[in-house]
Amino acid sequence: MAKKTMKFKTELEQLLHLITHSLYSHREVFLREIISNACDAIDKVRFEGLTNAELLDGDSDWKITIRADKENKTLTISDNGIGMSQDAVIENLGTIAHSGTKAFLARAKEMGAENNPELIGQFGVGFYASFMVADDVTVITKAHGEAAVKWESKGTGSFTLSEADKTTRGTDIILHLKDDATEYLDSWTIRSTVKKFSDFVEHPILFLSTEKDEEKGTEEAKEEKLNTQTAIWLRPKSEIKDEEYAEFYKHISHDMKGPAETIHYKAEGAIEFRALLFIPEAKPFDMLMNNDPKAHLNLYVQRVFISNEFDNLLPGYLRFVKGVVDSSDLPLNVSREILQDNPMLDKIRSNLVGRILKTLAQMKEKNYDKFLKFHAEFSTILKEGLQTDWANKEKIADLLLFETTAKPAGEKTCFADYVENMAEGQEEILYLAGENRRSIQNSPYLESFKDKGQEVLLMIDPIDDFVIPQLMEYKGKKLKAVNKGDRDDKDALKEEEKQFEGFLGFAKDLLDGVKEVKLTTRLKDSAACIVGDEYSMSPHIEEMMRRMGQDVPKRESVLELNPEHPIVKKVQAMYDADKADPKIETYTRLLHDQAVIASGAKLDDPAAFAARINALLAD
Ligand code: ADP
C-alpha cells in the first residue's frame, strides 16, 4: 500500500481543537481513555474467541503494556486485543461515530466550551484525548487475517495511512509527547496515573522500562505490573472508597464527572449475580444527541466481559443507568444471540429494575435536593416506563414531580402528596397539560377548581400528555384532565339550556370545526373554552407536532360557554332580539377565537381575528 493522506471530517478538526484547549488541565485522562480502549479491544477478541478460537491466533495471554522511551520522547501503549483492519481504522479514527456531533459543536460554541471542560467531558473524548499530550500520534494495528496498518496524524486536519510490519494481532498507540508533557515518561507519573484511573482494569497493565547499570554499563529490561486487577464489583462494598467507584464509573462511561448515585449489590436466591450500577449526574453525550431508546449495561459472565449490547438487561426507560452486571449462573460458552434469549436475563432485569426504583425512592425521601437534580435530568425518560412497564407503574409514578396550582412556579409536588391533600369529597386527581406554567396557570379550565379550592397538577413536560393518561389512576384515584371530557352535572343547567337553545344552534352552524356548542359550569371568569375528547391529545401537543412537520388532522371540538358571563348573556339577548343583527356573528366568532387561544392551540386565521377585534374597537 502506498502511503496515502486523508482529511479528517470537518467536525473532527473542530472537536480536536476544543478538546485540546478545554481539557488541558485534565489532560492526564488521555491515559485512561487509551487504556479503556485497549481493554475493550481485548474484551472483544476474547469474547469472539469463545466461539471461534481461530480468531485468537494462539495469543490469549491478555495484557496491556506501556513503554516509555525518554530519548525519543515517545510513550507507547500496546494491547493484544482485536486490532483494526484498514477500513476500521478509517472509520474509527478519522471520523466521529457520534451522529450528533455537529449539533454538539454548535451548542459547545454557544456555551463557551473552551472554558467548560465538563461539557466536553460529556462528549466522551476517547482516543482523541491523545492530542492533548502528543503532537504526533501513530497507531499501528493488526486484526486477525488482515494486513497491518499504520495511521499517523498531528491532529491538524489530516492523517496518513501506510503499511506496517506488525505481525501479531493488536494495537500499538505511539504518542510523540509534546515538550510540556514529557512528565508522562516518568515511571512515577505513569505508575500513579494508571493506579488512579485504571487499577481495577481486569487485564494486567505492564510497565516496561530499561534500567541502566552504570557500573557494568549494561541495560536491564524490567517489567512491572501497575494494576491490582481486582474487579471492583467483586470486592466488598465496605472496602471500596467513593473515589474508586467514581474512577470505575468514568472508565466505563467516559464521563468526566463522577456518578450522582452508586448502587452496588449481590443478588442471591433464584439467580445469583453482582451488580454495580451508576446514575450519572447529567445526561451523557450519547443520550443528549442520539435518541437511542435502549439501555446498555456491561454484562459479564464469570468475570468475562460479554457485551454491552443486550437491550433486555434493563428497560429503555432506565437507559440513563450505567454499570456492570456479572453473573455466574449464565453459560459462558455460547453466542450473544443465544444468550440474549436466556430467560435468566428477565429475572436479572426485574431484580435490577426493583433495585433502581427503590434507590430512587430512597433518594427522594432522604435527599430531596439531589433527587430534584436527578428529576430535572432524567424524569422525561423515566416517564416512558408508565407506558412500558405496567408492573412498576405505580412505583414510577411515585418518582414523578409536577408543578401545581397549590404552589408557586418552580416548586413541585408528587402524586402521593396530592392525594394526601385532596379536598373533601374530591374523587379525582386533576391535571392540566400545557406548554409552560405561565401559559396555563390562568387558564379558564382551572377556574372552577380554584373556586372550589381543589388543587390541579400542571404538567408542562411535552411527554406528559402522552404518558400520564396511560397511568389511568394512582392509588385508586382516577386521573382526569380538566380540559378534556364532560365535567358538568347534567341537570345543573337545564333552565339555561332552554333559554340559550336557539343561539347555541346558531353558533354550532356558524363555526367550522365545532361539533357542539353547549353551556358549562366549569368556567367562572372566562366566557368560553374549547374541550377535547377524553382521550384526545392536548391542543398544545397537536400544535407542537404540526410544527415538527407531522400531519395532525384538525379534530372537531366542543365549544363550551359560561351562561353567567356578561358577554355570553349579551350575545344571547341580541340573538333573541334580532337574529339578523350582523354583530352576533362577530361576537360568536370572537368567543370561539379566544377559547382556541386559551386552549394553547393556534388560530387558523389570525388576520381575521385581528379584523374582528378592530371592527369592535372602531365601533
Ligand atoms: P470510543 O472508545 O468512545 O468508541 P474512541 O474515539 O476512543 O471512542 O475510539 C474510537 C474507536 O476506535 C473505538 O470504538 C474502537 O472501535 C477503535 N479503537 C480505539 N482504540 C482501539 C484499540 N486499542 N484496539 C482496537 N480498536 C480501537
Boltz pocket constraint, residues with backbone or C-beta under 6 A from the ligand:
constraints:
  - pocket:
      binder: B
      contacts: [[A, 33], [A, 34], [A, 37], [A, 38], [A, 41], [A, 79], [A, 81], [A, 82], [A, 83], [A, 84], [A, 88], [A, 92], [A, 93], [A, 124], [A, 125], [A, 126], [A, 127], [A, 128], [A, 170], [A, 171], [A, 254]]
      max_distance: 6.0
